[in-house]
């Protein structure tokens, strides 16, 4: 349906910006970026050193993305209503009930996916408490009585009834949609290479990993920081945690690919074996639950005993084509922001290796000079 009634007007203020009021140069940059994104134009933006360019770019683009997702929701609800009215001779009250039922389905799925990310956050907190407890025990070991390891139970993650896939409280249709999504995302290397239609996201590129880490720091200053689903991407050199493989002379990329192929008769211990697909799905949920830089992602991989290189790739959305309201609700487990160095964005072979398709997405190149 035409969406000319859903065009976004450039806001006069940006509540996500952490400092009120922003400098005029910051406000103008955010407004110009927002208008450029809405009109699907290429923008070249310049601002003096020290004027908060990265923060302004993040706030302007994330505000537009948030507004665009709300527009998508309104548009899909309007399309549902139009479809129901056009395909049925039922009384108005019946159509209203049918539309309300579909709205509830959207809200139920949205809530279930949000709960999954919240469980990942809670598990991370429990893992940190457990690790801190072990550090304290090691420090006291030399001058205290032996500690019963069973006390570690206080640091273990809380048991979630039904496990991570407890969808019993949802309708059958919503349960089936979630299960189909998880089955379709089984961690097969070939599947990670596929490019499929996805929901809009921001690819944010800068020159070095240090600058990208600073981007995460700036993101965390915004009001959207804690809930923004951000995925850091890097090379195997930066993300491989297989020390045995890294210690060997030669090309790390080629050695990794050979190990993944199974030709040597061995598998990488950090890649899930067939039947353990939940490990990569869990890693994906942890990445999307809390914004983190490359170093944090590597530490997460060590904690979860899962390859952060392939795990971060798993967090890049590879959704089915949008059908009815599925694309809108599935944005809740897809990243809004993908942070990566120049070379992974600009080199075609790197994009293909990571399964990145830039069509219909936002690309921001920071420090482009």
VENRAQUI-V946818 format. One record per residue. N is the residue number from 0. RES is the residue in one letter. NEAR is the number of other C-alpha atoms within 10 Angstrom. Layout:
n={N/N}
res={RES/RES}
near={NEAR/NEAR}
This chain:
n={0/1/2/3/4/5/6/7/8/9/10/11/12/13/14/15/16/17/18/19/20/21/22/23/24/25/26/27/28/29/30/31/32/33/34/35/36/37/38/39/40/41/42/43/44/45/46/47/48/49/50/51/52/53/54/55/56/57/58/59/60/61/62/63/64/65/66/67/68/69/70/71/72/73/74/75/76/77/78/79/80/81/82/83/84/85/86/87/88/89/90/91/92/93/94/95/96/97/98/99/100/101/102/103/104/105/106/107/108/109/110/111/112/113/114/115/116/117/118/119/120/121/122/123/124/125/126/127/128/129/130/131/132/133/134/135/136/137/138/139/140/141/142/143/144/145/146/147/148/149/150/151/152/153/154/155/156/157/158/159/160/161/162/163/164/165/166/167/168/169/170/171/172/173/174/175/176/177/178/179/180/181/182/183/184/185/186/187/188/189/190/191/192/193/194/195/196/197/198/199/200/201/202/203/204/205/206/207/208/209/210/211/212/213/214/215/216/217/218/219/220/221/222/223/224/225/226/227/228/229/230/231/232/233/234/235/236/237/238/239/240/241/242/243/244/245/246/247/248/249/250/251/252/253/254/255/256/257/258/259/260/261/262/263/264/265/266/267/268/269/270/271/272/273/274/275/276/277/278/279/280/281/282/283/284/285/286/287/288/289/290/291/292/293/294/295/296/297/298/299/300/301/302/303/304/305/306/307/308/309/310/311/312/313/314/315/316/317/318/319/320/321/322/323/324/325/326/327/328/329/330/331/332/333/334/335/336/337/338/339/340/341/342/343/344/345/346/347/348/349/350/351/352/353/354/355/356/357/358/359/360/361/362/363/364/365/366/367/368}
res={X/X/X/X/X/X/X/X/X/X/X/X/X/X/X/X/X/X/X/X/X/X/X/X/X/X/X/X/X/X/X/X/X/X/X/X/X/X/X/X/X/X/X/X/X/X/X/X/X/X/X/X/X/X/X/X/X/X/X/X/X/X/X/X/X/X/X/X/X/X/X/X/X/X/X/X/X/X/X/X/X/X/X/X/X/X/X/X/X/X/X/X/X/X/X/X/X/X/X/X/X/X/X/X/X/X/X/X/X/X/X/X/X/X/X/X/X/X/X/X/X/X/X/X/X/X/X/X/X/X/X/X/X/X/X/X/X/X/X/X/X/X/X/X/X/X/X/X/X/X/X/X/X/X/X/X/X/X/X/X/X/X/X/X/X/X/X/X/X/X/X/X/X/X/X/X/X/X/X/X/X/X/X/X/X/X/X/X/X/X/X/X/X/X/X/X/X/X/X/X/X/X/X/X/X/X/X/X/X/X/X/X/X/X/X/X/X/X/X/X/X/X/X/X/X/X/X/X/X/X/X/X/X/X/X/X/X/X/X/X/X/X/X/X/X/X/X/X/X/X/X/X/X/X/X/X/X/X/X/X/X/X/X/X/X/X/X/X/X/X/X/X/X/X/X/X/X/X/X/X/X/X/X/X/X/X/X/X/X/X/X/X/X/X/X/X/X/X/X/X/X/X/X/X/X/X/X/X/X/X/X/X/X/X/X/X/X/X/X/X/X/X/X/X/X/X/X/X/X/X/X/X/X/X/X/X/X/X/X/X/X/X/X/X/X/X/X/X/X/X/X/X/X/X/X/X/X/X/X/X/X/X/X/X/X/X/X/X/X}
near={8/7/9/7/7/12/11/15/11/16/15/10/15/20/16/18/23/17/11/10/12/16/11/9/14/21/20/16/18/29/22/16/25/24/19/16/19/15/11/12/10/12/12/11/13/11/11/8/7/7/12/15/20/18/22/25/22/26/30/27/24/23/19/24/21/13/14/17/16/13/16/17/17/13/18/19/19/14/16/18/17/12/11/17/15/9/8/11/10/10/9/11/9/13/16/13/11/15/17/14/12/16/14/13/18/20/12/19/23/18/13/22/17/15/13/19/24/18/18/22/18/15/17/19/15/17/17/15/17/17/16/12/15/15/12/10/15/10/10/13/12/9/7/9/8/10/12/7/9/7/10/14/10/12/17/16/17/12/9/10/8/9/8/15/14/13/18/9/10/14/13/10/10/18/18/13/13/17/13/11/14/15/11/14/19/18/24/13/13/7/14/19/16/14/15/13/15/21/20/21/24/20/22/22/26/21/15/13/21/12/16/22/19/15/21/21/16/18/25/19/15/19/14/19/20/14/14/20/26/28/29/29/29/23/16/16/12/14/21/22/21/15/8/8/15/17/9/10/8/10/10/16/14/10/15/17/11/14/16/16/14/11/10/9/8/11/16/17/12/20/21/18/13/9/9/12/17/16/20/26/18/17/25/25/24/29/29/27/26/20/22/24/23/25/14/15/25/21/14/19/24/16/13/18/16/23/26/32/24/23/26/26/22/25/25/26/24/23/19/15/12/13/9/12/19/18/20/18/21/22/20/20/20/23/23/22/24/19/25/24/22/17/17/19/24/11/10/13/12/14/16/15/13/24/20/21/16/14/10/12/14/17/18/18/17/19/12/12/5}
